[in-house]
Amino acid sequence: QLQLVESGGGLVQAGGSLRLSCAASIRTFNVYFIAWFRQAPGKEREFVARIAHIGGATWYADSVNDRFTISRDDDKNTVYLQMDSLKPEDAAVYYCAARHIDSSTYDYWGQGTQVSVSS
């Protein structure tokens, strides 16, 4: 059973940076797409970024493109989300999720990590 644990959240001033980590508890990490989602209070959960299992192709939501960078280190079973030029509207609970290459849904989710951005 794949387990995901996020870390790296915190409080940062607008314009600052944070790096989130998503550590996986499985060796066959490289057969999963990994994505970051976020949910702000009173809002629906939204997609932030995704990285492919092989080759590292990435996708981003328009709202974070050019400010956030997703990367993965399969030797460490970890995916990162580097967040730069943070805005107050980026504040949310950030979740990482995994989708097996044979699946069409994100079946594994972490517990989330809080990101707060002060203006």
BELWOZI-V567976 format. One record per pair of residues at least 6 apart in sequence whose ideal C-beta (glycine too) atoms are under 8 Angstrom apart, sorted by the first residue. I is the first residue (numbers start at 1). GAP is how many residues later the second one is. D is the distance in whole Angstrom. If there is no record, write none. Layout:
BEGIN
i:I gap:GAP d:D
i:I gap:GAP d:D
END
This chain:
BEGIN
i:2 gap:22 d:6
i:2 gap:23 d:6
i:2 gap:24 d:5
i:2 gap:30 d:7
i:2 gap:96 d:6
i:2 gap:106 d:5
i:3 gap:21 d:7
i:3 gap:22 d:4
i:3 gap:23 d:8
i:3 gap:105 d:7
i:4 gap:18 d:6
i:4 gap:19 d:7
i:4 gap:20 d:6
i:4 gap:21 d:8
i:4 gap:92 d:5
i:4 gap:93 d:7
i:4 gap:94 d:6
i:4 gap:104 d:6
i:4 gap:105 d:7
i:4 gap:106 d:4
i:5 gap:17 d:7
i:5 gap:18 d:5
i:5 gap:20 d:8
i:5 gap:105 d:6
i:5 gap:106 d:7
i:6 gap:14 d:6
i:6 gap:15 d:7
i:6 gap:16 d:5
i:6 gap:88 d:7
i:6 gap:89 d:7
i:6 gap:90 d:5
i:6 gap:104 d:4
i:6 gap:105 d:7
i:6 gap:106 d:6
i:6 gap:107 d:4
i:7 gap:13 d:7
i:7 gap:14 d:5
i:7 gap:16 d:7
i:7 gap:106 d:6
i:8 gap:10 d:6
i:8 gap:11 d:5
i:8 gap:12 d:4
i:8 gap:13 d:5
i:8 gap:105 d:6
i:9 gap:9 d:7
i:9 gap:11 d:6
i:9 gap:85 d:6
i:9 gap:104 d:3
i:9 gap:105 d:5
i:9 gap:106 d:5
i:9 gap:107 d:8
i:10 gap:8 d:6
i:10 gap:104 d:8
i:10 gap:105 d:7
i:10 gap:106 d:7
i:11 gap:105 d:4
i:11 gap:106 d:8
i:11 gap:107 d:7
i:12 gap:6 d:5
i:12 gap:74 d:6
i:12 gap:103 d:8
i:12 gap:104 d:7
i:12 gap:105 d:6
i:12 gap:106 d:7
i:13 gap:104 d:7
i:13 gap:105 d:5
i:14 gap:72 d:6
i:14 gap:73 d:6
i:14 gap:74 d:6
i:14 gap:103 d:6
i:14 gap:104 d:7
i:14 gap:105 d:5
i:15 gap:70 d:6
i:15 gap:71 d:7
i:16 gap:70 d:5
i:16 gap:101 d:8
i:17 gap:65 d:7
i:17 gap:66 d:6
i:17 gap:67 d:5
i:17 gap:68 d:8
i:17 gap:69 d:7
i:18 gap:65 d:5
i:18 gap:68 d:7
i:18 gap:97 d:6
i:19 gap:61 d:6
i:19 gap:62 d:7
i:19 gap:63 d:5
i:19 gap:64 d:7
i:20 gap:16 d:7
i:20 gap:60 d:7
i:20 gap:61 d:4
i:20 gap:63 d:7
i:20 gap:74 d:6
i:20 gap:76 d:8
i:20 gap:93 d:6
i:20 gap:95 d:8
i:21 gap:57 d:6
i:21 gap:58 d:7
i:21 gap:59 d:6
i:22 gap:12 d:7
i:22 gap:14 d:7
i:22 gap:56 d:7
i:22 gap:57 d:4
i:22 gap:58 d:8
i:22 gap:59 d:8
i:22 gap:74 d:3
i:22 gap:88 d:6
i:23 gap:53 d:8
i:23 gap:54 d:6
i:23 gap:55 d:5
i:24 gap:8 d:8
i:24 gap:10 d:8
i:24 gap:53 d:4
i:24 gap:54 d:7
i:24 gap:55 d:8
i:24 gap:74 d:7
i:25 gap:52 d:8
i:26 gap:51 d:7
i:27 gap:50 d:7
i:29 gap:45 d:5
i:29 gap:48 d:4
i:30 gap:23 d:6
i:30 gap:24 d:7
i:30 gap:44 d:5
i:31 gap:22 d:6
i:31 gap:69 d:6
i:31 gap:70 d:5
i:32 gap:21 d:6
i:32 gap:66 d:4
i:32 gap:67 d:6
i:32 gap:68 d:6
i:32 gap:69 d:7
i:32 gap:76 d:8
i:33 gap:17 d:6
i:33 gap:18 d:7
i:33 gap:19 d:6
i:33 gap:20 d:6
i:33 gap:65 d:7
i:33 gap:66 d:4
i:33 gap:68 d:7
i:34 gap:16 d:7
i:34 gap:17 d:6
i:34 gap:36 d:8
i:34 gap:38 d:6
i:34 gap:45 d:4
i:34 gap:62 d:6
i:34 gap:63 d:7
i:34 gap:64 d:6
i:34 gap:65 d:8
i:35 gap:12 d:7
i:35 gap:13 d:7
i:35 gap:14 d:7
i:35 gap:15 d:4
i:35 gap:16 d:8
i:35 gap:61 d:7
i:35 gap:62 d:5
i:35 gap:63 d:8
i:35 gap:64 d:7
i:35 gap:71 d:6
i:36 gap:11 d:8
i:36 gap:12 d:4
i:36 gap:13 d:5
i:36 gap:14 d:8
i:36 gap:34 d:7
i:36 gap:43 d:8
i:36 gap:45 d:5
i:36 gap:58 d:6
i:36 gap:59 d:7
i:36 gap:60 d:6
i:36 gap:61 d:8
i:37 gap:8 d:5
i:37 gap:9 d:6
i:37 gap:10 d:6
i:37 gap:11 d:6
i:37 gap:57 d:7
i:37 gap:58 d:5
i:37 gap:59 d:8
i:37 gap:60 d:6
i:38 gap:7 d:7
i:38 gap:8 d:6
i:38 gap:10 d:5
i:38 gap:52 d:8
i:38 gap:54 d:4
i:38 gap:55 d:7
i:38 gap:56 d:5
i:38 gap:57 d:7
i:38 gap:77 d:8
i:39 gap:6 d:4
i:39 gap:7 d:7
i:39 gap:53 d:6
i:39 gap:54 d:5
i:39 gap:56 d:7
i:39 gap:73 d:8
i:40 gap:49 d:8
i:40 gap:51 d:6
i:40 gap:52 d:4
i:40 gap:53 d:8
i:43 gap:49 d:8
i:45 gap:50 d:7
i:46 gap:15 d:7
i:47 gap:14 d:6
i:48 gap:12 d:7
i:48 gap:13 d:6
i:48 gap:16 d:6
i:48 gap:20 d:7
i:48 gap:33 d:7
i:48 gap:46 d:7
i:49 gap:9 d:7
i:49 gap:10 d:7
i:49 gap:11 d:5
i:49 gap:12 d:7
i:49 gap:15 d:7
i:49 gap:19 d:6
i:49 gap:21 d:4
i:49 gap:32 d:6
i:50 gap:8 d:7
i:50 gap:9 d:5
i:50 gap:20 d:7
i:51 gap:6 d:7
i:51 gap:7 d:5
i:51 gap:19 d:5
i:51 gap:20 d:7
i:51 gap:21 d:5
i:51 gap:28 d:6
i:52 gap:6 d:7
i:53 gap:48 d:6
i:56 gap:15 d:7
i:56 gap:16 d:7
i:58 gap:11 d:8
i:58 gap:12 d:5
i:60 gap:8 d:6
i:60 gap:10 d:7
i:63 gap:26 d:8
i:64 gap:19 d:8
i:64 gap:26 d:7
i:67 gap:16 d:7
i:67 gap:17 d:5
i:67 gap:18 d:5
i:67 gap:19 d:8
i:68 gap:13 d:6
i:68 gap:14 d:7
i:68 gap:15 d:5
i:68 gap:16 d:7
i:69 gap:11 d:8
i:69 gap:12 d:7
i:69 gap:13 d:4
i:69 gap:15 d:8
i:70 gap:9 d:7
i:70 gap:10 d:7
i:70 gap:11 d:5
i:70 gap:12 d:8
i:71 gap:8 d:7
i:71 gap:9 d:5
i:71 gap:11 d:7
i:72 gap:6 d:7
i:72 gap:7 d:5
i:72 gap:8 d:7
i:73 gap:6 d:8
i:73 gap:7 d:7
i:79 gap:17 d:6
i:81 gap:13 d:7
i:81 gap:15 d:8
i:83 gap:7 d:7
i:83 gap:32 d:7
i:86 gap:29 d:8
i:86 gap:31 d:5
i:87 gap:30 d:6
i:88 gap:29 d:5
i:88 gap:30 d:7
i:88 gap:31 d:5
i:89 gap:28 d:8
i:90 gap:25 d:7
i:90 gap:27 d:5
i:91 gap:24 d:6
i:91 gap:25 d:5
i:91 gap:26 d:5
i:92 gap:22 d:8
i:92 gap:23 d:6
i:93 gap:19 d:4
i:93 gap:20 d:7
i:93 gap:21 d:5
i:93 gap:22 d:8
i:94 gap:18 d:6
i:94 gap:19 d:5
i:94 gap:20 d:8
i:94 gap:21 d:6
i:95 gap:14 d:6
i:95 gap:15 d:6
i:95 gap:16 d:8
i:95 gap:17 d:5
i:96 gap:13 d:8
i:96 gap:14 d:5
i:97 gap:9 d:4
i:97 gap:11 d:6
i:97 gap:12 d:5
i:97 gap:13 d:7
i:98 gap:8 d:7
i:98 gap:9 d:7
i:98 gap:10 d:4
i:98 gap:11 d:8
i:99 gap:6 d:6
i:99 gap:7 d:5
i:99 gap:8 d:7
i:99 gap:9 d:8
i:100 gap:7 d:7
END
